[in-house]
C-alpha cells in the first residue's frame, strides 16, 4: 500500500475486530503511535500469541469472540497488566470510561448490570 487511499480501502475491508487488534498492537509497539509512550512507559505489552504468531488476528478473534454490537472496546481487566486472553474482555465504551479518572488513576467499578463482557 503506497498511498493513504489504498491503506484506507484495505482497512475498510477488514472486520471491526481487526481494526481494534491492529490499534492495540500499534499503541504498544510503534513509537510513532500517539499513545505508544503511555503504554510503553507503563510496561503494557501484547502477548506473543496475539502479536507474533503469523495468525495473531485469528487467534485474537478466537480468544475474544466477535465484538458485541454497539460501541465496545478491548478492556484490560487488570490495567497494570498487558493484553492477553486472560486479561481482556469486550467492554462498552461508557463503562470503560467510568473505570478511569481524568488523571488516569483507576477507579474500581464493576460493569453495569446487563453489560456484555467476554469472560476472559
Biopython code that builds the backbone (N, CA, C, O; Angstrom):
import numpy as np
from Bio.PDB.StructureBuilder import StructureBuilder

atoms = [
    (1, "UNK", "N", (0.830, -1.160, 0.000)),
    (1, "UNK", "CA", (0.000, 0.000, 0.000)),
    (1, "UNK", "C", (0.888, 1.242, 0.000)),
    (1, "UNK", "O", (1.586, 1.538, 0.970)),
    (2, "UNK", "N", (0.838, 1.934, -1.088)),
    (2, "UNK", "CA", (1.753, 3.063, -1.203)),
    (2, "UNK", "C", (1.092, 4.410, -0.943)),
    (2, "UNK", "O", (1.783, 5.414, -0.780)),
    (3, "UNK", "N", (-0.232, 4.444, -0.903)),
    (3, "UNK", "CA", (-0.896, 5.726, -0.665)),
    (3, "UNK", "C", (-1.885, 5.606, 0.483)),
    (3, "UNK", "O", (-2.351, 4.510, 0.794)),
    (4, "UNK", "N", (-2.206, 6.734, 1.116)),
    (4, "UNK", "CA", (-3.225, 6.694, 2.179)),
    (4, "UNK", "C", (-4.567, 6.159, 1.686)),
    (4, "UNK", "O", (-5.272, 5.483, 2.435)),
    (5, "UNK", "N", (-4.927, 6.451, 0.443)),
    (5, "UNK", "CA", (-6.204, 5.968, -0.095)),
    (5, "UNK", "C", (-6.203, 4.445, -0.189)),
    (5, "UNK", "O", (-7.194, 3.801, 0.153)),
    (6, "UNK", "N", (-5.093, 3.867, -0.652)),
    (6, "UNK", "CA", (-5.003, 2.408, -0.729)),
    (6, "UNK", "C", (-5.087, 1.785, 0.662)),
    (6, "UNK", "O", (-5.746, 0.762, 0.847)),
    (7, "UNK", "N", (-4.420, 2.403, 1.641)),
    (7, "UNK", "CA", (-4.456, 1.902, 3.012)),
    (7, "UNK", "C", (-5.875, 1.975, 3.562)),
    (7, "UNK", "O", (-6.332, 1.038, 4.218)),
    (8, "UNK", "N", (-6.575, 3.076, 3.304)),
    (8, "UNK", "CA", (-7.947, 3.233, 3.787)),
    (8, "UNK", "C", (-8.850, 2.150, 3.199)),
    (8, "UNK", "O", (-9.646, 1.550, 3.923)),
    (9, "UNK", "N", (-8.736, 1.897, 1.908)),
    (9, "UNK", "CA", (-9.544, 0.850, 1.271)),
    (9, "UNK", "C", (-9.228, -0.513, 1.881)),
    (9, "UNK", "O", (-10.131, -1.317, 2.115)),
    (10, "UNK", "N", (-7.944, -0.772, 2.139)),
    (10, "UNK", "CA", (-7.540, -2.049, 2.719)),
    (10, "UNK", "C", (-8.129, -2.234, 4.111)),
    (10, "UNK", "O", (-8.684, -3.291, 4.412)),
    (11, "UNK", "N", (-8.014, -1.218, 4.964)),
    (11, "UNK", "CA", (-8.507, -1.356, 6.331)),
    (11, "UNK", "C", (-10.025, -1.384, 6.387)),
    (11, "UNK", "O", (-10.592, -2.016, 7.278)),
    (12, "UNK", "N", (-10.696, -0.713, 5.454)),
    (12, "UNK", "CA", (-12.162, -0.725, 5.458)),
    (12, "UNK", "C", (-12.701, -2.097, 5.077)),
    (12, "UNK", "O", (-13.841, -2.427, 5.404)),
    (13, "UNK", "N", (-11.892, -2.902, 4.385)),
    (13, "UNK", "CA", (-12.358, -4.232, 4.002)),
    (13, "UNK", "C", (-12.197, -5.243, 5.133)),
    (13, "UNK", "O", (-12.652, -6.380, 5.007)),
    (14, "UNK", "N", (-11.569, -4.858, 6.218)),
    (14, "UNK", "CA", (-11.343, -5.747, 7.355)),
    (14, "UNK", "C", (-12.520, -5.672, 8.332)),
    (14, "UNK", "O", (-13.218, -4.659, 8.385)),
    (15, "UNK", "N", (-12.743, -6.740, 9.103)),
    (15, "UNK", "CA", (-13.808, -6.692, 10.117)),
    (15, "UNK", "C", (-13.454, -5.699, 11.221)),
    (15, "UNK", "O", (-12.278, -5.385, 11.406)),
    (16, "UNK", "N", (-14.447, -5.198, 11.957)),
    (16, "UNK", "CA", (-14.166, -4.205, 13.001)),
    (16, "UNK", "C", (-13.186, -4.716, 14.052)),
    (16, "UNK", "O", (-12.427, -3.924, 14.611)),
    (17, "UNK", "N", (-13.182, -6.003, 14.331)),
    (17, "UNK", "CA", (-12.248, -6.558, 15.313)),
    (17, "UNK", "C", (-10.795, -6.408, 14.856)),
    (17, "UNK", "O", (-9.894, -6.243, 15.678)),
    (18, "UNK", "N", (-10.575, -6.466, 13.540)),
    (18, "UNK", "CA", (-9.217, -6.317, 13.013)),
    (18, "UNK", "C", (-8.672, -4.934, 13.344)),
    (18, "UNK", "O", (-7.515, -4.788, 13.739)),
    (19, "UNK", "N", (-9.514, -3.925, 13.178)),
    (19, "UNK", "CA", (-9.070, -2.553, 13.459)),
    (19, "UNK", "C", (-8.739, -2.378, 14.941)),
    (19, "UNK", "O", (-7.786, -1.678, 15.282)),
    (20, "UNK", "N", (-9.514, -3.004, 15.819)),
    (20, "UNK", "CA", (-9.250, -2.959, 17.258)),
    (20, "UNK", "C", (-7.924, -3.657, 17.551)),
    (20, "UNK", "O", (-7.098, -3.138, 18.301)),
    (21, "UNK", "N", (-7.723, -4.832, 16.959)),
    (21, "UNK", "CA", (-6.493, -5.611, 17.152)),
    (21, "UNK", "C", (-5.275, -4.837, 16.660)),
    (21, "UNK", "O", (-4.257, -4.763, 17.348)),
    (22, "UNK", "N", (-5.389, -4.262, 15.464)),
    (22, "UNK", "CA", (-4.264, -3.527, 14.886)),
    (22, "UNK", "C", (-3.921, -2.310, 15.745)),
    (22, "UNK", "O", (-2.744, -2.029, 15.969)),
    (23, "UNK", "N", (-4.924, -1.592, 16.223)),
    (23, "UNK", "CA", (-4.697, -0.420, 17.075)),
    (23, "UNK", "C", (-4.028, -0.826, 18.384)),
    (23, "UNK", "O", (-3.129, -0.136, 18.864)),
    (24, "UNK", "N", (-4.462, -1.943, 18.960)),
    (24, "UNK", "CA", (-3.881, -2.450, 20.201)),
    (24, "UNK", "C", (-2.392, -2.731, 19.994)),
    (24, "UNK", "O", (-1.563, -2.338, 20.815)),
    (25, "UNK", "N", (-2.058, -3.404, 18.907)),
    (25, "UNK", "CA", (-0.654, -3.729, 18.607)),
    (25, "UNK", "C", (0.146, -2.440, 18.399)),
    (25, "UNK", "O", (1.233, -2.284, 18.954)),
    (26, "UNK", "N", (-0.392, -1.527, 17.607)),
    (26, "UNK", "CA", (0.339, -0.302, 17.286)),
    (26, "UNK", "C", (0.615, 0.548, 18.518)),
    (26, "UNK", "O", (1.723, 1.064, 18.666)),
    (27, "UNK", "N", (-0.350, 0.706, 19.393)),
    (27, "UNK", "CA", (-0.115, 1.573, 20.551)),
    (27, "UNK", "C", (0.887, 0.972, 21.533)),
    (27, "UNK", "O", (1.445, 1.686, 22.365)),
    (28, "UNK", "N", (1.117, -0.335, 21.441)),
    (28, "UNK", "CA", (2.095, -0.986, 22.322)),
    (28, "UNK", "C", (3.450, -1.205, 21.664)),
    (28, "UNK", "O", (4.428, -1.467, 22.364)),
    (29, "UNK", "N", (3.537, -1.105, 20.341)),
    (29, "UNK", "CA", (4.788, -1.466, 19.664)),
    (29, "UNK", "C", (5.357, -0.398, 18.738)),
    (29, "UNK", "O", (6.530, -0.477, 18.370)),
    (30, "UNK", "N", (4.570, 0.587, 18.355)),
    (30, "UNK", "CA", (5.019, 1.560, 17.364)),
    (30, "UNK", "C", (5.313, 2.916, 17.998)),
    (30, "UNK", "O", (4.380, 3.615, 18.395)),
    (31, "UNK", "N", (6.575, 3.305, 18.104)),
    (31, "UNK", "CA", (6.902, 4.603, 18.693)),
    (31, "UNK", "C", (6.219, 5.785, 17.991)),
    (31, "UNK", "O", (6.046, 6.844, 18.595)),
    (32, "UNK", "N", (5.838, 5.615, 16.741)),
    (32, "UNK", "CA", (5.164, 6.697, 16.017)),
    (32, "UNK", "C", (3.692, 6.846, 16.426)),
    (32, "UNK", "O", (3.059, 7.842, 16.076)),
    (33, "UNK", "N", (3.142, 5.878, 17.154)),
    (33, "UNK", "CA", (1.755, 5.957, 17.612)),
    (33, "UNK", "C", (1.663, 6.962, 18.760)),
    (33, "UNK", "O", (2.501, 6.959, 19.661)),
    (34, "UNK", "N", (0.652, 7.815, 18.725)),
    (34, "UNK", "CA", (0.500, 8.868, 19.733)),
    (34, "UNK", "C", (0.400, 8.321, 21.152)),
    (34, "UNK", "O", (0.795, 9.003, 22.098)),
    (35, "UNK", "N", (-0.116, 7.113, 21.322)),
    (35, "UNK", "CA", (-0.289, 6.535, 22.659)),
    (35, "UNK", "C", (0.866, 5.634, 23.084)),
    (35, "UNK", "O", (0.880, 5.137, 24.210)),
    (36, "UNK", "N", (1.819, 5.423, 22.208)),
    (36, "UNK", "CA", (2.896, 4.468, 22.476)),
    (36, "UNK", "C", (3.601, 4.734, 23.803)),
    (36, "UNK", "O", (3.763, 3.814, 24.606)),
    (37, "UNK", "N", (4.015, 5.959, 24.045)),
    (37, "UNK", "CA", (4.813, 6.230, 25.243)),
    (37, "UNK", "C", (4.012, 5.989, 26.523)),
    (37, "UNK", "O", (4.568, 5.555, 27.532)),
    (38, "UNK", "N", (2.727, 6.265, 26.481)),
    (38, "UNK", "CA", (1.881, 5.984, 27.654)),
    (38, "UNK", "C", (1.887, 4.482, 27.962)),
    (38, "UNK", "O", (2.080, 4.080, 29.109)),
    (39, "UNK", "N", (1.679, 3.674, 26.950)),
    (39, "UNK", "CA", (1.624, 2.227, 27.153)),
    (39, "UNK", "C", (3.015, 1.651, 27.413)),
    (39, "UNK", "O", (3.186, 0.823, 28.307)),
    (40, "UNK", "N", (3.986, 2.077, 26.652)),
    (40, "UNK", "CA", (5.354, 1.583, 26.806)),
    (40, "UNK", "C", (5.895, 1.914, 28.190)),
    (40, "UNK", "O", (6.492, 1.057, 28.840)),
    (41, "UNK", "N", (5.695, 3.143, 28.647)),
    (41, "UNK", "CA", (6.200, 3.557, 29.961)),
    (41, "UNK", "C", (5.552, 2.774, 31.101)),
    (41, "UNK", "O", (6.160, 2.595, 32.156)),
    (42, "UNK", "N", (4.321, 2.306, 30.892)),
    (42, "UNK", "CA", (3.626, 1.510, 31.907)),
    (42, "UNK", "C", (3.982, 0.025, 31.793)),
    (42, "UNK", "O", (3.567, -0.778, 32.629)),
    (43, "UNK", "N", (4.749, -0.342, 30.762)),
    (43, "UNK", "CA", (5.120, -1.738, 30.566)),
    (43, "UNK", "C", (4.009, -2.579, 29.970)),
    (43, "UNK", "O", (4.027, -3.804, 30.097)),
    (44, "UNK", "N", (3.039, -1.944, 29.321)),
    (44, "UNK", "CA", (1.920, -2.676, 28.724)),
    (44, "UNK", "C", (2.359, -3.274, 27.393)),
    (44, "UNK", "O", (2.862, -2.570, 26.518)),
    (45, "UNK", "N", (2.165, -4.565, 27.257)),
    (45, "UNK", "CA", (2.544, -5.278, 26.036)),
    (45, "UNK", "C", (1.358, -6.086, 25.525)),
    (45, "UNK", "O", (0.326, -6.193, 26.188)),
    (46, "UNK", "N", (1.525, -6.645, 24.345)),
    (46, "UNK", "CA", (0.548, -7.567, 23.768)),
    (46, "UNK", "C", (1.190, -8.945, 23.789)),
    (46, "UNK", "O", (2.352, -9.095, 23.410)),
    (47, "UNK", "N", (0.453, -9.936, 24.223)),
    (47, "UNK", "CA", (1.010, -11.292, 24.333)),
    (47, "UNK", "C", (1.525, -11.783, 22.979)),
    (47, "UNK", "O", (1.059, -11.366, 21.918)),
    (48, "UNK", "N", (2.484, -12.666, 23.060)),
    (48, "UNK", "CA", (3.090, -13.221, 21.853)),
    (48, "UNK", "C", (2.050, -13.902, 20.967)),
    (48, "UNK", "O", (2.116, -13.807, 19.741)),
    (49, "UNK", "N", (1.108, -14.575, 21.577)),
    (49, "UNK", "CA", (0.057, -15.281, 20.824)),
    (49, "UNK", "C", (-0.663, -14.345, 19.862)),
    (49, "UNK", "O", (-0.924, -14.708, 18.715)),
    (50, "UNK", "N", (-0.985, -13.137, 20.329)),
    (50, "UNK", "CA", (-1.718, -12.178, 19.501)),
    (50, "UNK", "C", (-0.792, -11.314, 18.647)),
    (50, "UNK", "O", (-1.206, -10.809, 17.604)),
    (51, "UNK", "N", (0.432, -11.145, 19.074)),
    (51, "UNK", "CA", (1.326, -10.198, 18.403)),
    (51, "UNK", "C", (2.275, -10.854, 17.411)),
    (51, "UNK", "O", (2.437, -10.350, 16.299)),
    (52, "UNK", "N", (2.899, -11.955, 17.778)),
    (52, "UNK", "CA", (3.961, -12.514, 16.955)),
    (52, "UNK", "C", (3.547, -13.695, 16.098)),
    (52, "UNK", "O", (4.161, -13.958, 15.065)),
    (53, "UNK", "N", (2.542, -14.388, 16.506)),
    (53, "UNK", "CA", (2.096, -15.550, 15.744)),
    (53, "UNK", "C", (1.605, -15.087, 14.378)),
    (53, "UNK", "O", (0.959, -14.044, 14.273)),
    (54, "UNK", "N", (1.904, -15.848, 13.337)),
    (54, "UNK", "CA", (1.501, -15.436, 11.985)),
    (54, "UNK", "C", (-0.022, -15.349, 11.836)),
    (54, "UNK", "O", (-0.517, -14.712, 10.905)),
    (55, "UNK", "N", (-0.753, -15.974, 12.730)),
    (55, "UNK", "CA", (-2.203, -15.900, 12.702)),
    (55, "UNK", "C", (-2.706, -15.105, 13.899)),
    (55, "UNK", "O", (-3.768, -15.405, 14.443)),
    (56, "UNK", "N", (-1.961, -14.111, 14.305)),
    (56, "UNK", "CA", (-2.288, -13.345, 15.508)),
    (56, "UNK", "C", (-3.698, -12.812, 15.540)),
    (56, "UNK", "O", (-4.371, -12.903, 16.567)),
    (57, "UNK", "N", (-4.164, -12.252, 14.426)),
    (57, "UNK", "CA", (-5.526, -11.724, 14.428)),
    (57, "UNK", "C", (-6.545, -12.836, 14.602)),
    (57, "UNK", "O", (-7.502, -12.691, 15.362)),
    (58, "UNK", "N", (-6.346, -13.939, 13.904)),
    (58, "UNK", "CA", (-7.284, -15.059, 14.019)),
    (58, "UNK", "C", (-7.352, -15.580, 15.447)),
    (58, "UNK", "O", (-8.426, -15.922, 15.941)),
    (59, "UNK", "N", (-6.200, -15.639, 16.107)),
    (59, "UNK", "CA", (-6.168, -16.101, 17.497)),
    (59, "UNK", "C", (-6.819, -15.086, 18.430)),
    (59, "UNK", "O", (-7.518, -15.463, 19.371)),
    (60, "UNK", "N", (-6.590, -13.795, 18.171)),
    (60, "UNK", "CA", (-7.254, -12.739, 18.933)),
    (60, "UNK", "C", (-8.771, -12.890, 18.823)),
    (60, "UNK", "O", (-9.478, -12.860, 19.830)),
    (61, "UNK", "N", (-9.261, -13.051, 17.606)),
    (61, "UNK", "CA", (-10.704, -13.175, 17.394)),
    (61, "UNK", "C", (-11.247, -14.459, 18.021)),
    (61, "UNK", "O", (-12.348, -14.458, 18.572)),
    (62, "UNK", "N", (-10.502, -15.530, 17.945)),
    (62, "UNK", "CA", (-10.927, -16.785, 18.563)),
    (62, "UNK", "C", (-11.001, -16.628, 20.090)),
    (62, "UNK", "O", (-11.947, -17.104, 20.719)),
    (63, "UNK", "N", (-10.013, -15.969, 20.676)),
    (63, "UNK", "CA", (-9.979, -15.794, 22.128)),
    (63, "UNK", "C", (-11.027, -14.807, 22.621)),
    (63, "UNK", "O", (-11.671, -15.043, 23.643)),
    (64, "UNK", "N", (-11.201, -13.711, 21.905)),
    (64, "UNK", "CA", (-12.108, -12.637, 22.345)),
    (64, "UNK", "C", (-13.544, -12.849, 21.885)),
    (64, "UNK", "O", (-14.480, -12.385, 22.536)),
    (65, "UNK", "N", (-13.722, -13.540, 20.778)),
    (65, "UNK", "CA", (-15.045, -13.651, 20.179)),
    (65, "UNK", "C", (-15.364, -12.381, 19.414)),
    (65, "UNK", "O", (-14.625, -11.400, 19.503)),
    (66, "UNK", "N", (-16.451, -12.386, 18.668)),
    (66, "UNK", "CA", (-16.819, -11.190, 17.912)),
    (66, "UNK", "C", (-17.112, -10.016, 18.850)),
    (66, "UNK", "O", (-17.579, -10.202, 19.973)),
    (67, "UNK", "N", (-16.833, -8.832, 18.374)),
    (67, "UNK", "CA", (-17.136, -7.636, 19.160)),
    (67, "UNK", "C", (-18.654, -7.486, 19.242)),
    (67, "UNK", "O", (-19.332, -7.550, 18.217)),
    (68, "UNK", "N", (-19.196, -7.289, 20.437)),
    (68, "UNK", "CA", (-20.647, -7.112, 20.557)),
    (68, "UNK", "C", (-21.121, -5.874, 19.786)),
    (68, "UNK", "O", (-20.346, -4.955, 19.521)),
    (69, "UNK", "N", (-22.369, -5.872, 19.445)),
    (69, "UNK", "CA", (-22.949, -4.724, 18.747)),
    (69, "UNK", "C", (-22.879, -3.504, 19.651)),
    (69, "UNK", "O", (-23.011, -3.615, 20.870)),
    (70, "UNK", "N", (-22.676, -2.365, 19.061)),
    (70, "UNK", "CA", (-22.562, -1.129, 19.829)),
    (70, "UNK", "C", (-21.118, -0.690, 19.919)),
    (70, "UNK", "O", (-20.264, -1.178, 19.178)),
    (71, "UNK", "N", (-20.846, 0.227, 20.822)),
    (71, "UNK", "CA", (-19.506, 0.790, 20.968)),
    (71, "UNK", "C", (-18.754, 0.061, 22.073)),
    (71, "UNK", "O", (-18.801, 0.448, 23.241)),
    (72, "UNK", "N", (-18.064, -0.998, 21.680)),
    (72, "UNK", "CA", (-17.294, -1.809, 22.618)),
    (72, "UNK", "C", (-15.804, -1.696, 22.311)),
    (72, "UNK", "O", (-15.399, -1.558, 21.157)),
    (73, "UNK", "N", (-15.008, -1.756, 23.361)),
    (73, "UNK", "CA", (-13.553, -1.674, 23.256)),
    (73, "UNK", "C", (-12.936, -2.849, 23.991)),
    (73, "UNK", "O", (-13.589, -3.498, 24.808)),
    (74, "UNK", "N", (-11.664, -3.117, 23.691)),
    (74, "UNK", "CA", (-10.932, -4.136, 24.449)),
    (74, "UNK", "C", (-10.549, -3.499, 25.776)),
    (74, "UNK", "O", (-9.927, -2.437, 25.815)),
    (75, "UNK", "N", (-10.925, -4.157, 26.852)),
    (75, "UNK", "CA", (-10.636, -3.675, 28.194)),
    (75, "UNK", "C", (-9.649, -4.624, 28.847)),
    (75, "UNK", "O", (-9.815, -5.842, 28.793)),
    (76, "UNK", "N", (-8.610, -4.053, 29.472)),
    (76, "UNK", "CA", (-7.697, -4.863, 30.279)),
    (76, "UNK", "C", (-8.284, -4.922, 31.685)),
    (76, "UNK", "O", (-8.383, -3.898, 32.362)),
    (77, "UNK", "N", (-8.664, -6.095, 32.117)),
    (77, "UNK", "CA", (-9.304, -6.285, 33.419)),
    (77, "UNK", "C", (-8.404, -5.753, 34.530)),
    (77, "UNK", "O", (-8.862, -5.020, 35.407)),
    (78, "UNK", "N", (-7.142, -6.117, 34.494)),
    (78, "UNK", "CA", (-6.144, -5.555, 35.411)),
    (78, "UNK", "C", (-5.329, -4.559, 34.595)),
    (78, "UNK", "O", (-4.507, -4.967, 33.775)),
    (79, "UNK", "N", (-5.538, -3.267, 34.801)),
    (79, "UNK", "CA", (-4.880, -2.265, 33.957)),
    (79, "UNK", "C", (-3.365, -2.198, 34.121)),
    (79, "UNK", "O", (-2.698, -1.499, 33.359)),
    (80, "UNK", "N", (-2.816, -2.904, 35.089)),
    (80, "UNK", "CA", (-1.363, -2.918, 35.252)),
    (80, "UNK", "C", (-0.719, -4.034, 34.435)),
    (80, "UNK", "O", (0.506, -4.126, 34.355)),
    (81, "UNK", "N", (-1.543, -4.872, 33.835)),
    (81, "UNK", "CA", (-1.049, -5.993, 33.031)),
    (81, "UNK", "C", (-1.356, -5.741, 31.563)),
    (81, "UNK", "O", (-2.166, -4.880, 31.222)),
    (82, "UNK", "N", (-0.698, -6.502, 30.703)),
    (82, "UNK", "CA", (-0.826, -6.314, 29.270)),
    (82, "UNK", "C", (-2.055, -6.968, 28.665)),
    (82, "UNK", "O", (-2.945, -7.460, 29.359)),
    (83, "UNK", "N", (-2.063, -6.951, 27.347)),
    (83, "UNK", "CA", (-3.152, -7.533, 26.568)),
    (83, "UNK", "C", (-2.876, -9.018, 26.357)),
    (83, "UNK", "O", (-1.884, -9.386, 25.728)),
    (84, "UNK", "N", (-3.752, -9.863, 26.880)),
    (84, "UNK", "CA", (-3.665, -11.312, 26.708)),
    (84, "UNK", "C", (-5.071, -11.875, 26.947)),
    (84, "UNK", "O", (-5.915, -11.192, 27.527)),
    (85, "UNK", "N", (-5.329, -13.105, 26.511)),
    (85, "UNK", "CA", (-6.680, -13.657, 26.661)),
    (85, "UNK", "C", (-7.197, -13.632, 28.094)),
    (85, "UNK", "O", (-8.384, -13.397, 28.319)),
    (86, "UNK", "N", (-6.331, -13.870, 29.052)),
    (86, "UNK", "CA", (-6.759, -13.946, 30.450)),
    (86, "UNK", "C", (-7.076, -12.577, 31.049)),
    (86, "UNK", "O", (-7.737, -12.498, 32.085)),
    (87, "UNK", "N", (-6.618, -11.505, 30.419)),
    (87, "UNK", "CA", (-6.763, -10.172, 30.997)),
    (87, "UNK", "C", (-7.615, -9.239, 30.150)),
    (87, "UNK", "O", (-7.704, -8.050, 30.454)),
    (88, "UNK", "N", (-8.240, -9.746, 29.100)),
    (88, "UNK", "CA", (-9.003, -8.871, 28.205)),
    (88, "UNK", "C", (-10.439, -9.329, 28.041)),
    (88, "UNK", "O", (-10.758, -10.515, 28.135)),
    (89, "UNK", "N", (-11.281, -8.360, 27.796)),
    (89, "UNK", "CA", (-12.709, -8.602, 27.553)),
    (89, "UNK", "C", (-13.225, -7.443, 26.722)),
    (89, "UNK", "O", (-12.594, -6.389, 26.646)),
    (90, "UNK", "N", (-14.371, -7.645, 26.102)),
    (90, "UNK", "CA", (-15.066, -6.554, 25.428)),
    (90, "UNK", "C", (-15.862, -5.803, 26.487)),
    (90, "UNK", "O", (-16.568, -6.418, 27.287)),
    (91, "UNK", "N", (-15.757, -4.513, 26.497)),
    (91, "UNK", "CA", (-16.476, -3.685, 27.465)),
    (91, "UNK", "C", (-16.998, -2.462, 26.737)),
    (91, "UNK", "O", (-16.296, -1.892, 25.902)),
    (92, "UNK", "N", (-18.225, -2.051, 27.042)),
    (92, "UNK", "CA", (-18.770, -0.888, 26.348)),
    (92, "UNK", "C", (-17.964, 0.357, 26.723)),
    (92, "UNK", "O", (-17.426, 0.461, 27.826)),
    (93, "UNK", "N", (-17.896, 1.288, 25.787)),
    (93, "UNK", "CA", (-17.072, 2.487, 25.968)),
    (93, "UNK", "C", (-17.445, 3.272, 27.219)),
    (93, "UNK", "O", (-16.563, 3.782, 27.910)),
    (94, "UNK", "N", (-18.728, 3.377, 27.519)),
    (94, "UNK", "CA", (-19.159, 4.157, 28.682)),
    (94, "UNK", "C", (-18.621, 3.546, 29.975)),
    (94, "UNK", "O", (-18.039, 4.248, 30.803)),
    (95, "UNK", "N", (-18.815, 2.250, 30.145)),
    (95, "UNK", "CA", (-18.345, 1.579, 31.357)),
    (95, "UNK", "C", (-16.828, 1.650, 31.437)),
    (95, "UNK", "O", (-16.271, 1.866, 32.513)),
    (96, "UNK", "N", (-16.157, 1.470, 30.301)),
    (96, "UNK", "CA", (-14.703, 1.558, 30.285)),
    (96, "UNK", "C", (-14.248, 2.948, 30.731)),
    (96, "UNK", "O", (-13.287, 3.073, 31.490)),
    (97, "UNK", "N", (-14.929, 3.980, 30.266)),
    (97, "UNK", "CA", (-14.562, 5.349, 30.637)),
    (97, "UNK", "C", (-14.783, 5.609, 32.123)),
    (97, "UNK", "O", (-14.028, 6.364, 32.736)),
    (98, "UNK", "N", (-15.809, 4.992, 32.712)),
    (98, "UNK", "CA", (-16.065, 5.213, 34.132)),
    (98, "UNK", "C", (-15.014, 4.549, 35.010)),
    (98, "UNK", "O", (-14.885, 4.887, 36.187)),
    (99, "UNK", "N", (-14.260, 3.604, 34.446)),
    (99, "UNK", "CA", (-13.197, 2.937, 35.209)),
    (99, "UNK", "C", (-11.958, 3.817, 35.322)),
    (99, "UNK", "O", (-11.072, 3.546, 36.132)),
    (100, "UNK", "N", (-11.897, 4.840, 34.534)),
    (100, "UNK", "CA", (-10.715, 5.699, 34.524)),
    (100, "UNK", "C", (-11.088, 7.101, 34.995)),
    (100, "UNK", "O", (-12.130, 7.630, 34.608)),
    (101, "UNK", "N", (-10.252, 7.694, 35.817)),
    (101, "UNK", "CA", (-10.417, 9.100, 36.183)),
    (101, "UNK", "C", (-9.697, 9.931, 35.148)),
    (101, "UNK", "O", (-8.917, 9.405, 34.354)),
    (102, "UNK", "N", (-9.948, 11.206, 35.150)),
    (102, "UNK", "CA", (-9.293, 12.085, 34.187)),
    (102, "UNK", "C", (-7.780, 12.085, 34.335)),
    (102, "UNK", "O", (-7.067, 12.364, 33.371)),
    (103, "UNK", "N", (-7.279, 11.779, 35.524)),
    (103, "UNK", "CA", (-5.831, 11.760, 35.741)),
    (103, "UNK", "C", (-5.242, 10.376, 35.521)),
    (103, "UNK", "O", (-4.095, 10.120, 35.887)),
    (104, "UNK", "N", (-6.042, 9.461, 34.910)),
    (104, "UNK", "CA", (-5.616, 8.101, 34.578)),
    (104, "UNK", "C", (-5.441, 7.189, 35.781)),
    (104, "UNK", "O", (-4.886, 6.100, 35.637)),
    (105, "UNK", "N", (-5.899, 7.596, 36.972)),
    (105, "UNK", "CA", (-5.932, 6.676, 38.100)),
    (105, "UNK", "C", (-7.116, 5.744, 37.895)),
    (105, "UNK", "O", (-8.155, 6.165, 37.385)),
    (106, "UNK", "N", (-6.973, 4.518, 38.276)),
    (106, "UNK", "CA", (-8.023, 3.525, 38.073)),
    (106, "UNK", "C", (-9.093, 3.658, 39.147)),
    (106, "UNK", "O", (-8.792, 3.823, 40.329)),
    (107, "UNK", "N", (-10.327, 3.584, 38.719)),
    (107, "UNK", "CA", (-11.468, 3.541, 39.626)),
    (107, "UNK", "C", (-12.012, 2.128, 39.531)),
    (107, "UNK", "O", (-12.357, 1.672, 38.441)),
    (108, "UNK", "N", (-12.095, 1.437, 40.639)),
    (108, "UNK", "CA", (-12.520, 0.049, 40.635)),
    (108, "UNK", "C", (-14.043, -0.012, 40.688)),
    (108, "UNK", "O", (-14.637, -0.036, 41.766)),
    (109, "UNK", "N", (-14.662, -0.036, 39.517)),
    (109, "UNK", "CA", (-16.114, -0.128, 39.429)),
    (109, "UNK", "C", (-16.471, -1.345, 38.600)),
    (109, "UNK", "O", (-15.837, -1.617, 37.581)),
    (110, "UNK", "N", (-17.469, -2.065, 39.027)),
    (110, "UNK", "CA", (-17.941, -3.224, 38.267)),
    (110, "UNK", "C", (-18.748, -2.736, 37.073)),
    (110, "UNK", "O", (-19.363, -1.672, 37.140)),
    (111, "UNK", "N", (-18.757, -3.504, 35.970)),
    (111, "UNK", "CA", (-19.595, -3.141, 34.840)),
    (111, "UNK", "C", (-21.066, -3.107, 35.249)),
    (111, "UNK", "O", (-21.490, -3.819, 36.160)),
    (112, "UNK", "N", (-21.827, -2.271, 34.560)),
    (112, "UNK", "CA", (-23.255, -2.159, 34.861)),
    (112, "UNK", "C", (-23.936, -3.487, 34.571)),
    (112, "UNK", "O", (-23.497, -4.259, 33.719)),
    (113, "UNK", "N", (-25.001, -3.731, 35.287)),
    (113, "UNK", "CA", (-25.765, -4.955, 35.074)),
    (113, "UNK", "C", (-26.259, -5.010, 33.641)),
    (113, "UNK", "O", (-26.736, -4.011, 33.102)),
    (114, "UNK", "N", (-26.145, -6.174, 33.025)),
    (114, "UNK", "CA", (-26.600, -6.359, 31.661)),
    (114, "UNK", "C", (-25.533, -6.061, 30.626)),
    (114, "UNK", "O", (-25.770, -6.259, 29.434)),
    (115, "UNK", "N", (-24.370, -5.593, 31.040)),
    (115, "UNK", "CA", (-23.285, -5.308, 30.108)),
    (115, "UNK", "C", (-22.667, -6.626, 29.647)),
    (115, "UNK", "O", (-22.310, -7.476, 30.464)),
    (116, "UNK", "N", (-22.544, -6.784, 28.329)),
    (116, "UNK", "CA", (-21.928, -7.985, 27.801)),
    (116, "UNK", "C", (-20.422, -7.839, 27.900)),
    (116, "UNK", "O", (-19.859, -6.852, 27.427)),
    (117, "UNK", "N", (-19.773, -8.802, 28.503)),
    (117, "UNK", "CA", (-18.314, -8.806, 28.552)),
    (117, "UNK", "C", (-17.813, -10.200, 28.213)),
    (117, "UNK", "O", (-18.485, -11.197, 28.476)),
    (118, "UNK", "N", (-16.642, -10.258, 27.634)),
    (118, "UNK", "CA", (-16.011, -11.542, 27.355)),
    (118, "UNK", "C", (-15.554, -12.137, 28.683)),
    (118, "UNK", "O", (-15.060, -11.386, 29.524)),
    (119, "UNK", "N", (-15.687, -13.420, 28.918)),
    (119, "UNK", "CA", (-15.313, -13.994, 30.198)),
    (119, "UNK", "C", (-13.818, -14.008, 30.488)),
    (119, "UNK", "O", (-13.427, -14.360, 31.601)),
    (120, "UNK", "N", (-12.964, -13.639, 29.531)),
    (120, "UNK", "CA", (-11.517, -13.686, 29.761)),
    (120, "UNK", "C", (-11.087, -12.526, 30.591)),
    (120, "UNK", "O", (-9.901, -12.388, 30.893)),
]
sb = StructureBuilder()
sb.init_structure("model")
sb.init_model(0)
sb.init_chain("A")
sb.init_seg("    ")
for serial, (resi, resn, name, xyz) in enumerate(atoms, 1):
    if name == "N":
        sb.init_residue(resn, " ", resi, " ")
    sb.init_atom(name, np.array(xyz, "f"), 0.0, 1.0, " ", f" {name:<3s}", serial, name[0])
structure = sb.get_structure()
